[in-house]
């Protein structure tokens, strides 16, 4: 490639038909053709070999194509096709210098390259210069005729070609005026056009539909150089602003943008070399497709490596990014704007389609970041909603009001943040994320509502259980005729209280009547269930309760004091009373009576069957009396669900109850009899009569001799004291033989202690009398000593007796209790 300060040139296609792709790429960069867009023109020149084409171009456009050296003889100077940029002409104008036709180097029959280069020039150029000799005009066998035939023939291979300017440059003009030469030339051109075979579609098409024909004449370069240069300078002016309307290159329908010129020329030459017809409109679309796709890929690569985008992508992974949509929209808009700037001159349909593809690829690249951002916005908004909702509830705001206000507020916040995340180039719908947030909020509200209602229900149920369980148990423990009315009253009162509390608690929830009624019904059923459960529990322990009641009533008197069986109590009546009370407990627990009270039937049936008390309600039917009314699995007028203890079970429990309480009754009877034996020491009446009759003489003797009476009295006192000290009655209460053995071992020590005590009392008596009455009468002193001794002995004996009785009484009480 040759270079100069004014212009540079490159061999576009060599003499063998090889396309210099690398050379043209370097050429385009050097002349900055890519920046021209559509503001450029291409001029080519065709003509016979050694006709001065290169010389004309160098003088006309300031290029530096190689020229023929006339002193070395005429020979081929330009091989293939050369390309150069015109110097000093606006807009940018490219000039192609084609290899000359009719050269001896290629021979007479080698016209393939000639036709190929001519077709290439017509397909690429806006203006085609046809260099011809002036003396060939009007000749039938002139050198320009084969060239014109070649041009018109190859035109038929172009589908829908654009209108090209054909400028005939008449060289070495003679004295004949141009006005006379031009009609002849046009006539020759028209004859050549008419003689060229054409497709049926263009059979009658005039030449003017395909070409703008211009004719100029130049003087001889060798003979009139100054005049030649002056004419060339004037012609040069016509190439300024050649692409403007009315200019030489006015038809710009098929022009390819400058950035695609290299690729377009290469593809055109490829099609021509393959000897195919060249469809210029399709070629234009193909070039636009390739170049727009290349530009799109370049811009996509630029975007993917853009630092601002990479920073946004990294930030959005960890949380929301303020102004995400605006920032990203700006980056995408910059990328698309650069694409538009580079692809603006290509086919509009292709450009728009490739732009849409680029935009789609960009949006696909950023969509994951956009979805991540929406996810962060949704989760963040949801967390804020939960905090605000909990705070509102804790501050005492009504549930429905708090739920509605918080949901509305944070949905608006979500919409606002989503608006800031929207990418202008994308028409993405955020409704799916919004709907998910709404579902999450509604689900959270429903969960909190359920928890709050469950908590309220649990509190009321616990309160109900505490208020019912204990009192019901106490009422059943003290079963009587008023037990079930009291339980029903208690259940009604506590249920109404709980329902009132629940109704007040549900005020802020805006619940529908059906749901509220369902909760109230559930609470009523729960209260009833507590009573039923407690009753069934107590019914399962009815036997224990009956025995406890029997023991309490049987072993304690009316003042709840422990009963002592002294022999005066009516054990039969007490037993009957205790059993009746226990039976009452059984009848109360036989069935649930929360709806109505039909305890009379059960009471009468149990009393008549178990206590043998006549049932007044069944006196009319003697046959029923003859049968066992408890031989049944259900109670009359009592449903199975309300039955706690069936008649058969009641009979079995009563039998077991009687068996387990008979021992207590027998123990009481035994204790009573033992008490009678211990308290009755008088002999039988007949023995008393016998003693009176048989001991009459001895009695009279005692009356006649008072000393015996005194001795007997003293012996009585001693015997009484020994009796008390030895606890004779207590010893013999365990049996005769154990009593004798016990007395034999304690008799002597007791007598010795008693005598010792009497002796001590006898010594202390005179000393006390001497101290208190030193001058008293001796007789009185003796009497006082005797009396004191008697009194001391008597008091000692009495205290001993009292202690023994008390001890014996305690032991007797313990033995009776045992």
QUIGI-V389970 format. One record per helix or strand of 3 or more residues. SS is the DSSP state (h for helix, s for strand). FROM is the first residue (numbers start at 0). LEN is the number of residues. If there is no record, write none. Layout:
# QUIGI-V389970
[[SS;FROM;LEN] [SS;FROM;LEN]]
This chain:
# QUIGI-V389970
[[s;7;6] [h;20;11] [h;32;3] [s;39;9] [h;52;9] [h;69;3] [s;80;5] [s;91;7] [h;111;13] [s;126;7] [h;133;3] [h;142;13] [s;163;8] [h;177;18] [h;199;3] [h;206;3] [s;210;7] [h;224;13] [h;257;16] [h;279;25] [h;306;12] [h;323;20] [h;347;47] [h;398;23] [h;430;47] [h;482;23] [h;506;3] [h;512;28] [h;541;14] [h;570;18] [h;598;12] [h;615;3] [h;621;5] [h;639;3] [h;646;33] [h;684;10] [h;695;9] [h;705;21] [h;727;5] [h;735;37] [h;777;40]]
